Amino acid sequence: MTTPSLILGYSILIALALRKLWFSVLICMLWGAWALHLLLDQIGNEPLITAQKIGCIGSTVPYILIGSALCTAMLCIIFIYRRP
């Protein structure tokens, strides 16, 4: 995994620990920007080159879907258990 992916992954854990809605929304927006960057890089370059850069052998679609699922789960958990 690349450095931005690791930072965003750990930031999800921090957001779950803090249970702050706006911090979680910010993390989701950053994940979206990172996924958009990967998608545009894949469109502009050969998909295999992009996948190898982020540490995957295959397509970046599963990586983007897993990131989206993590953000969705994080927001659902925050909505249920958030602090005032």
Secondary structure, 3 states (H helix, E strand, C coil): CCHHHHHHHHHHHHHHHHCCHHHHHHHHHHHHHHHHHHHHHHHHCCHHHHHHHCCCCCCCHHHHHHHHHHHHHHHHHHHHHCCC
